[in-house]
């Protein structure tokens, strides 16, 4: 369980993240969680919002776990981005307007394309709570 207050959405400054903002997204949390939606998607993630194996889809699929645990989640595994197979390490970070109730989740990812000879498996291969 998270100790202390979560950061607010207005404390996330895309300018401070610089080039990394292209690999980030923000999800507005709704009840039920299936009604949650993207409010901001970086240009490197924007093209692949439909598929469950897309990087954005993988992050969205982990939203219920972040909400139930009230913690930051680190995810590693395979996904697709613009039709290419990638290996990624991503984070989902809860945000809150009142410091307690999660109102948004910031997602951030780093990734690299897989070489043709590298084995690929869509999905999460490792999960860590922070």
PyMOL commands that set and color helices and strands:
alter all, ss='L'
color gray80, all
select helices_A, chain A and resi 9-11+14-23+33-35+55-61+63-69
alter helices_A, ss='H'
color red, helices_A
select strands_A, chain A and resi 24-28+37-41+73-81+84-95+104-113+123-129
alter strands_A, ss='S'
color yellow, strands_A
deselect
rebuild
show_as cartoon
